[in-house]
């Protein structure tokens, strides 16, 4: 039986809150299941949302929850790109590395079998791009095989410091599919001082040489700079230098220094402030590549099935944004 008193109470109380705000409504006397069903039916007909039934009260949202995923640009939807940390050891020890990589770091490699399965499942899950990072991926003896199983499925970007393109590693580079692979090389400044100050003496010269080698070998080359936030807006000389190296403007990536990993300062990046990018390491699935060595952004230890991990990241993002919207309610004082 429909409780008319409950319906009138719903109309009155929901009408007092702003759109997307929530209100707690007492169910009153009667069978709890029937009363909850009445609230659910009223919400369905009136365009509102039953958030939950908590004891003898129903929590109702005015209007429907906004869909955070629908509000994002298509290329920003979590799971559109899949990041993989191939390893964590590196030939450099950059003083702001977000995952604390260095020559002393344990390798913690994903390995060929898991990378192959991830690439296959990524295609089935609707991922449109794979991104391989480290550590320094070119320290891996099978880096050409890792890249091959990825580019066989999807366009792939490989992040590197560009310093190891010699001997067998240059030969490995030459085996990679230029039509499916882009190389993203780290370079922080147009002159050596700033870059070398963070990454080690002589690293700027070798990185520039690596950019030229990759470009001469016919690869699409992106260059990514990590800079303090206050320096990210005044970069005319740096862009001009990258232009001279043949790097297209759309492939010149400038990112702010994050207070993560080895960095002593930088912008604070939390679960609430980051749009997630599904990131897989040997240890599990993380919210974002900048935090792939931090337990506060660990999503699950279960890498497979990949679709489940992507679904969980999207669920948490949607829930988090809905909670933030509900918390930000208009309170009239005049």
C-alpha positions in Angstrom: 0.0 0.0 0.0 1.3 3.5 -0.9 2.0 5.7 2.1 0.6 9.1 1.1 2.1 10.7 4.1 5.5 9.4 3.1 5.1 10.7 -0.4 4.1 14.2 0.8 7.1 14.2 3.2 9.4 13.3 0.2 7.9 16.1 -1.9 8.3 18.7 0.9 11.8 17.7 2.1 13.4 17.1 -1.3 12.1 20.5 -2.4 14.2 22.2 0.2 17.6 21.2 -1.1 19.5 22.3 -4.2 19.8 20.1 -7.2 22.1 17.1 -6.6 21.8 17.8 -2.9 20.7 15.0 -0.5 18.2 14.8 2.2 17.3 12.2 4.9 13.6 11.3 5.0 12.0 9.2 7.8 10.2 6.2 6.5 7.5 6.3 9.2 5.5 3.4 10.5 4.9 0.3 8.5 6.7 -2.6 6.7 10.3 -1.3 6.0 10.5 -3.1 2.7 7.2 -1.7 1.4 8.2 1.8 2.6 11.6 1.5 0.9 9.8 0.4 -2.3 7.5 3.4 -2.1 10.5 5.7 -1.9 12.1 4.0 -4.9 9.0 4.2 -7.0 8.5 7.9 -6.1 12.1 8.7 -7.0 11.8 6.8 -10.3 8.6 8.8 -11.3 9.8 12.2 -10.1 13.3 12.1 -11.6 15.1 11.9 -8.2 17.5 9.3 -6.9 17.3 7.0 -3.9 20.8 6.9 -2.6 20.2 4.4 0.2 17.9 3.2 2.9 19.7 3.5 6.2 17.7 2.0 9.1 14.4 3.9 9.4 15.4 6.7 7.0 15.8 7.0 3.3 18.6 9.2 1.8 17.3 10.9 -1.4 19.2 13.0 -3.9 17.3 15.8 -5.7 17.7 15.0 -9.4 19.9 12.3 -10.8 23.6 12.0 -10.0 25.6 13.6 -12.7 27.8 11.1 -14.6 31.4 12.3 -14.2 32.5 10.0 -17.0 30.1 11.6 -19.5 31.4 15.0 -18.6 35.0 14.1 -19.5 36.5 14.5 -22.9 36.6 11.1 -24.5 40.4 10.8 -24.3 40.3 11.5 -20.5 37.9 8.7 -19.6 39.7 6.3 -17.3 40.7 3.2 -19.2 41.1 5.0 -22.5 44.9 4.8 -22.0 46.7 2.0 -20.1 50.0 2.7 -18.4 52.4 -0.1 -17.7 55.5 0.2 -15.5 57.8 -2.3 -17.3 60.4 -1.9 -14.5 61.6 0.4 -11.8 65.4 0.3 -12.0 67.0 3.2 -13.9 70.4 4.4 -15.1 69.6 7.8 -13.5 68.6 8.9 -10.0 66.5 12.1 -10.7 65.9 14.0 -7.6 62.2 14.4 -8.3 61.4 10.9 -9.7 57.8 10.2 -8.7 58.5 6.5 -8.2 62.0 6.8 -6.7 63.8 5.0 -9.5 67.6 4.7 -9.5 70.4 2.3 -10.3 69.9 0.9 -6.8 66.1 0.3 -7.3 64.8 -3.3 -7.5 63.7 -4.1 -11.1 60.2 -5.2 -10.2 59.6 -6.0 -13.9 56.1 -6.8 -15.3 57.7 -9.3 -17.6 56.8 -10.4 -21.2 54.0 -12.8 -20.3 52.0 -10.2 -18.3 52.6 -7.4 -20.8 51.4 -9.6 -23.6 48.2 -10.5 -21.7 47.7 -6.9 -20.7 48.0 -5.7 -24.3 45.5 -8.4 -25.5 43.0 -7.6 -22.7 43.4 -3.9 -23.2 42.2 -4.2 -26.8 39.2 -6.2 -25.7 38.5 -3.6 -22.9 38.3 -0.7 -25.3 41.7 0.8 -24.4 42.9 3.0 -27.3 46.6 3.5 -26.4 49.3 1.7 -24.4 52.0 3.6 -22.5 55.2 1.9 -21.3 57.3 3.6 -18.7 59.8 2.9 -15.9 62.4 3.2 -14.5 64.2 3.1 -17.7 62.7 0.5 -20.1 65.8 0.2 -22.2 67.6 -1.4 -19.3 65.4 -4.5 -20.0 67.1 -7.1 -22.3 63.7 -7.9 -23.9 62.5 -4.4 -24.4 62.0 -5.0 -28.2 59.8 -8.0 -27.5 57.8 -6.0 -24.9 57.2 -3.3 -27.4 56.4 -5.7 -30.2 53.5 -7.5 -28.3 52.1 -4.0 -27.5 52.3 -2.5 -31.0 50.8 -5.7 -32.4 47.6 -4.7 -30.5 47.4 -1.0 -30.1 49.3 2.3 -30.7 52.0 2.5 -28.1 54.1 5.2 -26.5 57.4 4.3 -24.8 58.9 6.7 -22.2 62.6 6.8 -21.9 65.5 9.2 -21.0 66.9 8.6 -24.4 70.5 8.0 -23.2 71.0 4.3 -24.1 70.6 4.2 -27.9 73.9 2.4 -28.5 75.0 -1.1 -29.4 72.4 -3.8 -28.8 69.9 -1.3 -27.4 70.1 0.7 -30.7 69.5 -2.5 -32.5 66.5 -3.2 -30.3 65.2 0.2 -31.1 65.5 -0.4 -34.8 63.4 -3.6 -34.5 60.4 -1.6 -33.2 57.4 -0.7 -35.4 57.6 3.0 -36.4 54.0 3.1 -37.6 52.7 2.1 -34.1 55.3 3.4 -31.7 56.0 6.9 -30.4 59.0 7.6 -28.2 58.7 10.1 -25.4 62.0 11.4 -24.2 62.6 13.4 -21.1 64.3 16.8 -21.4 63.8 19.7 -19.0 65.5 22.7 -20.5 67.1 24.2 -23.6 70.5 24.3 -22.0 72.3 21.7 -19.8 72.3 23.5 -16.4 68.7 22.9 -15.2 68.3 19.4 -16.7 71.7 18.2 -15.4 71.0 19.8 -12.0 68.2 17.3 -11.5 69.3 14.3 -13.5 73.1 14.3 -13.4 76.0 15.9 -15.2 76.1 15.1 -18.9 72.6 13.7 -19.0 71.3 16.7 -21.1 73.8 16.2 -23.9 73.1 12.5 -24.1 69.3 13.0 -24.0 69.5 15.5 -26.9 71.6 13.0 -28.8 69.0 10.4 -28.1 66.2 12.7 -29.4 68.2 13.2 -32.6 68.9 9.4 -33.0 65.2 8.5 -32.5 64.2 11.2 -35.0 66.8 10.1 -37.5 65.6 6.5 -37.2 62.1 7.6 -38.3 60.2 7.5 -35.0 57.6 10.0 -33.9 59.3 11.7 -30.9 57.6 13.5 -28.1 59.7 15.5 -25.5 58.4 15.8 -22.0 59.7 18.4 -19.5 59.2 18.3 -15.7 59.3 21.8 -14.2 58.4 23.6 -11.1 54.8 25.0 -11.6 55.9 28.6 -11.7 58.2 27.8 -14.7 55.6 26.0 -16.8 54.2 29.2 -18.4 57.3 31.0 -19.6 58.9 28.6 -22.0 59.4 30.4 -25.3 63.1 29.6 -25.5 62.5 26.0 -24.7 59.8 25.6 -27.3 62.1 27.3 -29.9 64.9 24.8 -29.0 62.5 21.8 -29.4 61.3 23.3 -32.7 65.0 23.2 -33.9 65.1 19.5 -33.0 62.1 18.8 -35.2 59.7 18.2 -32.4 56.1 19.2 -33.4 54.4 21.6 -31.0 51.7 19.0 -30.1 54.6 16.6 -29.1 56.1 19.1 -26.7 54.7 18.0 -23.2 55.2 20.3 -20.3 54.2 19.0 -16.9 54.5 20.4 -13.4 56.7 18.9 -10.7 54.6 16.7 -8.4 55.3 16.3 -4.7 55.6 12.5 -5.0 58.4 10.0 -4.7 61.8 11.6 -4.4 60.6 15.1 -4.8 60.9 17.4 -1.8 58.3 19.9 -3.2 55.8 20.3 -6.0 52.1 20.3 -6.5 50.0 18.0 -4.3 48.2 15.3 -6.2 45.6 13.3 -4.4 42.9 10.9 -5.4 40.4 13.8 -5.2 42.5 16.1 -7.4 43.5 13.6 -10.1 41.4 12.2 -13.0 42.6 8.6 -12.9 44.8 7.0 -15.6 44.7 3.2 -15.1 48.3 2.2 -14.3 49.7 -1.4 -13.9 52.9 -2.3 -12.1 54.2 -5.7 -11.0 52.6 -4.9 -7.6 49.1 -4.1 -8.7 46.8 -1.5 -10.3 47.2 2.2 -9.4 45.1 5.3 -9.7 47.7 7.3 -11.7 51.2 6.8 -13.0 52.5 9.7 -10.8 51.6 7.6 -7.8 52.5 4.1 -8.9 54.8 3.6 -5.9 52.4 4.9 -3.3 49.9 2.7 -1.4 47.5 5.6 -0.9 46.6 5.3 -4.6 46.7 1.5 -4.9 43.4 0.3 -6.4 43.8 -3.4 -6.3 46.6 -6.0 -6.2 44.7 -8.0 -8.8 46.0 -7.1 -12.3 43.8 -9.6 -14.1 41.2 -9.5 -15.5 42.1 -6.1 -16.7 38.5 -5.2 -17.4 37.7 -5.7 -13.7 40.4 -3.3 -12.7 39.3 -0.6 -15.2 35.7 -1.0 -14.0 36.8 -0.6 -10.4 38.7 2.6 -11.2 35.7 4.1 -13.0 33.4 3.1 -10.1 35.6 4.8 -7.5 35.9 7.9 -9.7 32.2 8.1 -10.2 31.5 7.6 -6.5 34.1 10.1 -5.4 32.7 12.8 -7.7 29.2 12.1 -6.7 30.1 12.5 -3.0 31.9 15.8 -3.8 28.9 17.1 -5.6 26.5 16.1 -2.8 28.8 17.8 -0.2 28.9 21.1 -2.1 25.3 22.3 -1.5 23.9 25.8 -1.8 22.9 27.3 1.6 20.9 30.5 1.2 21.4 33.3 3.7 19.5 36.0 1.8 
